[in-house]
Structure formats: C-alpha cells, structure tokens
Amino acid sequence: MARSNGNRVMVPEAREALNKFKMETASEVGVTLNQGYNGHLTSQQAGSIGGQMVKKMIAAYENGLK
C-alpha cells in the first residue's frame, strides 16, 4: 500500500506562499480560516477550498502553456 505525503510540503521554501494561496482562496469561497489548525471546518468547506486551489493551479499551468 502506498503512503501519502499528507500535508508535508515537498519544497519547504514554498510553505509561506502555499499558506497565503490557501487563505486567499478560502476568502474567495467564503470560508473563514484561522492560522494553524482549522478542525472546525466541515468536509464541504475544506473540499471547496482545496478544489478551488486545484482549479486555479490548473488554469495557471494551462495559461503558461499558451
């Protein structure tokens, strides 16, 4: 069975930028995040943040290909 990386950032220097990206995205989808642990979020809220982040990353990649 494969092991997941979990929340480990593969490039440690990117951690701050990823946190900023996550906070901005959460704000866009109307979810309030605290610095650190956010165990109060529902699965739907957390999923909407992650899903929006992926959409934005894919769009940025596709725009880079043009």
N, CA, C and O atoms as CSV, one atom per row, in Angstrom:
chain,resi,resn,atom,element,x,y,z
A,1,MET,N,N,0.846,-1.188,0.000
A,1,MET,CA,C,0.000,0.000,0.000
A,1,MET,C,C,0.885,1.243,0.000
A,1,MET,O,O,1.844,1.324,0.768
A,2,ALA,N,N,0.571,2.196,-0.848
A,2,ALA,CA,C,1.347,3.435,-0.937
A,2,ALA,C,C,1.063,4.323,0.260
A,2,ALA,O,O,-0.045,4.330,0.797
A,3,ARG,N,N,2.067,5.063,0.665
A,3,ARG,CA,C,1.896,6.003,1.776
A,3,ARG,C,C,1.718,7.400,1.234
A,3,ARG,O,O,2.372,7.790,0.267
A,4,SER,N,N,0.841,8.145,1.851
A,4,SER,CA,C,0.548,9.513,1.441
A,4,SER,C,C,1.565,10.474,2.041
A,4,SER,O,O,2.110,10.216,3.114
A,5,ASN,N,N,1.819,11.580,1.353
A,5,ASN,CA,C,2.660,12.641,1.892
A,5,ASN,C,C,1.935,13.450,2.953
A,5,ASN,O,O,2.566,14.197,3.701
A,6,GLY,N,N,0.618,13.309,3.028
A,6,GLY,CA,C,-0.139,14.109,3.984
A,6,GLY,C,C,-0.044,15.581,3.631
A,6,GLY,O,O,-0.216,15.959,2.472
A,7,ASN,N,N,0.227,16.409,4.623
A,7,ASN,CA,C,0.325,17.850,4.397
A,7,ASN,C,C,1.760,18.317,4.270
A,7,ASN,O,O,2.022,19.518,4.327
A,8,ARG,N,N,2.688,17.403,4.099
A,8,ARG,CA,C,4.100,17.773,4.007
A,8,ARG,C,C,4.353,18.507,2.698
A,8,ARG,O,O,3.976,18.034,1.626
A,9,VAL,N,N,4.985,19.650,2.794
A,9,VAL,CA,C,5.325,20.454,1.619
A,9,VAL,C,C,6.634,19.921,1.052
A,9,VAL,O,O,7.635,19.831,1.763
A,10,MET,N,N,6.624,19.571,-0.222
A,10,MET,CA,C,7.800,18.977,-0.849
A,10,MET,C,C,8.930,19.994,-1.015
A,10,MET,O,O,10.102,19.616,-0.996
A,11,VAL,N,N,8.601,21.262,-1.175
A,11,VAL,CA,C,9.601,22.325,-1.274
A,11,VAL,C,C,9.366,23.259,-0.087
A,11,VAL,O,O,8.483,24.114,-0.143
A,12,PRO,N,N,10.143,23.108,0.983
A,12,PRO,CA,C,9.889,23.888,2.202
A,12,PRO,C,C,9.819,25.394,1.982
A,12,PRO,O,O,9.093,26.088,2.694
A,13,GLU,N,N,10.564,25.907,1.007
A,13,GLU,CA,C,10.567,27.336,0.738
A,13,GLU,C,C,9.196,27.817,0.227
A,13,GLU,O,O,8.915,29.015,0.252
A,14,ALA,N,N,8.355,26.898,-0.230
A,14,ALA,CA,C,7.054,27.252,-0.789
A,14,ALA,C,C,5.955,27.300,0.268
A,14,ALA,O,O,4.836,27.712,-0.035
A,15,ARG,N,N,6.248,26.888,1.501
A,15,ARG,CA,C,5.217,26.792,2.536
A,15,ARG,C,C,4.468,28.109,2.736
A,15,ARG,O,O,3.238,28.112,2.780
A,16,GLU,N,N,5.179,29.219,2.857
A,16,GLU,CA,C,4.538,30.519,3.091
A,16,GLU,C,C,3.634,30.908,1.930
A,16,GLU,O,O,2.522,31.391,2.144
A,17,ALA,N,N,4.103,30.700,0.703
A,17,ALA,CA,C,3.296,31.040,-0.473
A,17,ALA,C,C,2.049,30.164,-0.542
A,17,ALA,O,O,0.976,30.649,-0.901
A,18,LEU,N,N,2.174,28.883,-0.204
A,18,LEU,CA,C,1.015,27.990,-0.214
A,18,LEU,C,C,-0.004,28.393,0.845
A,18,LEU,O,O,-1.209,28.349,0.594
A,19,ASN,N,N,0.465,28.782,2.018
A,19,ASN,CA,C,-0.454,29.230,3.069
A,19,ASN,C,C,-1.197,30.495,2.650
A,19,ASN,O,O,-2.395,30.630,2.898
A,20,LYS,N,N,-0.480,31.422,2.012
A,20,LYS,CA,C,-1.109,32.653,1.532
A,20,LYS,C,C,-2.150,32.322,0.457
A,20,LYS,O,O,-3.250,32.876,0.456
A,21,PHE,N,N,-1.796,31.422,-0.447
A,21,PHE,CA,C,-2.699,30.985,-1.515
A,21,PHE,C,C,-3.954,30.350,-0.918
A,21,PHE,O,O,-5.065,30.611,-1.380
A,22,LYS,N,N,-3.779,29.521,0.106
A,22,LYS,CA,C,-4.903,28.861,0.763
A,22,LYS,C,C,-5.817,29.890,1.433
A,22,LYS,O,O,-7.040,29.795,1.325
A,23,MET,N,N,-5.234,30.866,2.119
A,23,MET,CA,C,-6.039,31.890,2.801
A,23,MET,C,C,-6.816,32.735,1.790
A,23,MET,O,O,-7.988,33.039,2.011
A,24,GLU,N,N,-6.178,33.113,0.691
A,24,GLU,CA,C,-6.854,33.899,-0.347
A,24,GLU,C,C,-7.996,33.111,-0.968
A,24,GLU,O,O,-9.082,33.645,-1.189
A,25,THR,N,N,-7.743,31.842,-1.246
A,25,THR,CA,C,-8.764,31.001,-1.859
A,25,THR,C,C,-9.940,30.797,-0.908
A,25,THR,O,O,-11.095,30.839,-1.331
A,26,ALA,N,N,-9.652,30.578,0.368
A,26,ALA,CA,C,-10.720,30.412,1.359
A,26,ALA,C,C,-11.597,31.657,1.405
A,26,ALA,O,O,-12.821,31.559,1.489
A,27,SER,N,N,-10.972,32.815,1.349
A,27,SER,CA,C,-11.719,34.062,1.358
A,27,SER,C,C,-12.625,34.161,0.131
A,27,SER,O,O,-13.764,34.617,0.233
A,28,GLU,N,N,-12.124,33.738,-1.019
A,28,GLU,CA,C,-12.893,33.790,-2.258
A,28,GLU,C,C,-14.132,32.900,-2.206
A,28,GLU,O,O,-15.170,33.255,-2.764
A,29,VAL,N,N,-14.034,31.750,-1.542
A,29,VAL,CA,C,-15.173,30.832,-1.480
A,29,VAL,C,C,-16.017,31.059,-0.226
A,29,VAL,O,O,-16.973,30.323,0.022
A,30,GLY,N,N,-15.662,32.085,0.574
A,30,GLY,CA,C,-16.474,32.458,1.726
A,30,GLY,C,C,-16.266,31.622,2.973
A,30,GLY,O,O,-17.176,31.491,3.792
A,31,VAL,N,N,-15.068,31.048,3.128
A,31,VAL,CA,C,-14.762,30.250,4.311
A,31,VAL,C,C,-13.724,30.993,5.138
A,31,VAL,O,O,-12.712,31.452,4.608
A,32,THR,N,N,-13.975,31.109,6.432
A,32,THR,CA,C,-13.039,31.786,7.327
A,32,THR,C,C,-12.040,30.786,7.870
A,32,THR,O,O,-12.420,29.797,8.496
A,33,LEU,N,N,-10.757,31.041,7.632
A,33,LEU,CA,C,-9.688,30.187,8.145
A,33,LEU,C,C,-8.927,30.922,9.228
A,33,LEU,O,O,-8.751,32.138,9.166
A,34,ASN,N,N,-8.479,30.173,10.216
A,34,ASN,CA,C,-7.583,30.690,11.240
A,34,ASN,C,C,-6.175,30.242,10.900
A,34,ASN,O,O,-5.992,29.254,10.188
A,35,GLN,N,N,-5.181,30.956,11.399
A,35,GLN,CA,C,-3.808,30.483,11.257
A,35,GLN,C,C,-3.681,29.203,12.076
A,35,GLN,O,O,-4.168,29.144,13.205
A,36,GLY,N,N,-3.040,28.191,11.531
A,36,GLY,CA,C,-2.866,26.938,12.258
A,36,GLY,C,C,-4.010,25.976,12.021
A,36,GLY,O,O,-4.508,25.855,10.902
A,37,TYR,N,N,-4.429,25.291,13.075
A,37,TYR,CA,C,-5.424,24.228,12.998
A,37,TYR,C,C,-6.817,24.780,12.717
A,37,TYR,O,O,-7.230,25.772,13.318
A,38,ASN,N,N,-7.535,24.136,11.805
A,38,ASN,CA,C,-8.888,24.554,11.437
A,38,ASN,C,C,-9.851,23.376,11.503
A,38,ASN,O,O,-10.594,23.119,10.555
A,39,GLY,N,N,-9.836,22.666,12.619
A,39,GLY,CA,C,-10.661,21.483,12.787
A,39,GLY,C,C,-12.152,21.761,12.813
A,39,GLY,O,O,-12.950,20.826,12.752
A,40,HIS,N,N,-12.543,23.009,12.900
A,40,HIS,CA,C,-13.950,23.377,12.919
A,40,HIS,C,C,-14.595,23.331,11.541
A,40,HIS,O,O,-15.819,23.393,11.432
A,41,LEU,N,N,-13.789,23.222,10.485
A,41,LEU,CA,C,-14.334,23.230,9.131
A,41,LEU,C,C,-15.076,21.936,8.828
A,41,LEU,O,O,-14.683,20.862,9.283
A,42,THR,N,N,-16.137,22.049,8.067
A,42,THR,CA,C,-16.822,20.856,7.589
A,42,THR,C,C,-16.032,20.303,6.402
A,42,THR,O,O,-15.189,20.993,5.829
A,43,SER,N,N,-16.314,19.060,6.046
A,43,SER,CA,C,-15.661,18.465,4.882
A,43,SER,C,C,-15.988,19.249,3.622
A,43,SER,O,O,-15.139,19.405,2.745
A,44,GLN,N,N,-17.202,19.736,3.534
A,44,GLN,CA,C,-17.606,20.514,2.361
A,44,GLN,C,C,-16.796,21.807,2.263
A,44,GLN,O,O,-16.351,22.180,1.177
A,45,GLN,N,N,-16.606,22.491,3.395
A,45,GLN,CA,C,-15.835,23.732,3.374
A,45,GLN,C,C,-14.383,23.463,2.987
A,45,GLN,O,O,-13.827,24.152,2.131
A,46,ALA,N,N,-13.778,22.475,3.610
A,46,ALA,CA,C,-12.381,22.156,3.310
A,46,ALA,C,C,-12.233,21.730,1.852
A,46,ALA,O,O,-11.274,22.109,1.179
A,47,GLY,N,N,-13.188,20.938,1.372
A,47,GLY,CA,C,-13.146,20.491,-0.019
A,47,GLY,C,C,-13.310,21.626,-1.005
A,47,GLY,O,O,-12.703,21.614,-2.076
A,48,SER,N,N,-14.125,22.607,-0.655
A,48,SER,CA,C,-14.314,23.733,-1.573
A,48,SER,C,C,-13.029,24.551,-1.687
A,48,SER,O,O,-12.711,25.067,-2.758
A,49,ILE,N,N,-12.300,24.668,-0.594
A,49,ILE,CA,C,-11.020,25.390,-0.635
A,49,ILE,C,C,-10.029,24.629,-1.499
A,49,ILE,O,O,-9.422,25.196,-2.408
A,50,GLY,N,N,-9.866,23.340,-1.213
A,50,GLY,CA,C,-8.917,22.527,-1.973
A,50,GLY,C,C,-9.275,22.443,-3.442
A,50,GLY,O,O,-8.403,22.535,-4.305
A,51,GLY,N,N,-10.557,22.268,-3.730
A,51,GLY,CA,C,-10.998,22.176,-5.123
A,51,GLY,C,C,-10.738,23.457,-5.890
A,51,GLY,O,O,-10.304,23.424,-7.042
A,52,GLN,N,N,-11.003,24.585,-5.249
A,52,GLN,CA,C,-10.755,25.876,-5.898
A,52,GLN,C,C,-9.263,26.093,-6.119
A,52,GLN,O,O,-8.857,26.640,-7.144
A,53,MET,N,N,-8.444,25.663,-5.155
A,53,MET,CA,C,-6.992,25.795,-5.302
A,53,MET,C,C,-6.509,24.990,-6.509
A,53,MET,O,O,-5.692,25.469,-7.295
A,54,VAL,N,N,-7.016,23.771,-6.650
A,54,VAL,CA,C,-6.621,22.922,-7.782
A,54,VAL,C,C,-7.054,23.555,-9.096
A,54,VAL,O,O,-6.281,23.584,-10.053
A,55,LYS,N,N,-8.284,24.063,-9.154
A,55,LYS,CA,C,-8.760,24.724,-10.378
A,55,LYS,C,C,-7.844,25.881,-10.770
A,55,LYS,O,O,-7.503,26.045,-11.942
A,56,LYS,N,N,-7.450,26.683,-9.775
A,56,LYS,CA,C,-6.590,27.832,-10.050
A,56,LYS,C,C,-5.197,27.390,-10.500
A,56,LYS,O,O,-4.607,28.013,-11.383
A,57,MET,N,N,-4.670,26.323,-9.904
A,57,MET,CA,C,-3.352,25.827,-10.307
A,57,MET,C,C,-3.378,25.269,-11.731
A,57,MET,O,O,-2.445,25.485,-12.504
A,58,ILE,N,N,-4.436,24.561,-12.067
A,58,ILE,CA,C,-4.570,24.020,-13.422
A,58,ILE,C,C,-4.691,25.158,-14.431
A,58,ILE,O,O,-4.064,25.123,-15.490
A,59,ALA,N,N,-5.493,26.162,-14.104
A,59,ALA,CA,C,-5.649,27.307,-15.018
A,59,ALA,C,C,-4.312,28.028,-15.207
A,59,ALA,O,O,-3.976,28.429,-16.322
A,60,ALA,N,N,-3.553,28.194,-14.125
A,60,ALA,CA,C,-2.245,28.866,-14.239
A,60,ALA,C,C,-1.301,28.043,-15.106
A,60,ALA,O,O,-0.550,28.598,-15.908
A,61,TYR,N,N,-1.334,26.735,-14.952
A,61,TYR,CA,C,-0.478,25.866,-15.765
A,61,TYR,C,C,-0.878,25.954,-17.234
A,61,TYR,O,O,-0.022,26.095,-18.108
A,62,GLU,N,N,-2.175,25.871,-17.502
A,62,GLU,CA,C,-2.652,25.943,-18.880
A,62,GLU,C,C,-2.324,27.276,-19.522
A,62,GLU,O,O,-1.980,27.325,-20.703
A,63,ASN,N,N,-2.425,28.362,-18.761
A,63,ASN,CA,C,-2.064,29.673,-19.295
A,63,ASN,C,C,-0.577,29.756,-19.578
A,63,ASN,O,O,-0.155,30.457,-20.497
A,64,GLY,N,N,0.211,29.053,-18.802
A,64,GLY,CA,C,1.658,29.017,-19.028
A,64,GLY,C,C,2.039,28.267,-20.289
A,64,GLY,O,O,3.102,28.513,-20.859
A,65,LEU,N,N,1.187,27.356,-20.731
A,65,LEU,CA,C,1.454,26.580,-21.937
A,65,LEU,C,C,1.162,27.372,-23.194
A,65,LEU,O,O,1.663,27.045,-24.270
A,66,LYS,N,N,0.354,28.414,-23.065
A,66,LYS,CA,C,-0.045,29.205,-24.239
A,66,LYS,C,C,1.038,30.152,-24.669
A,66,LYS,O,O,0.864,30.890,-25.639
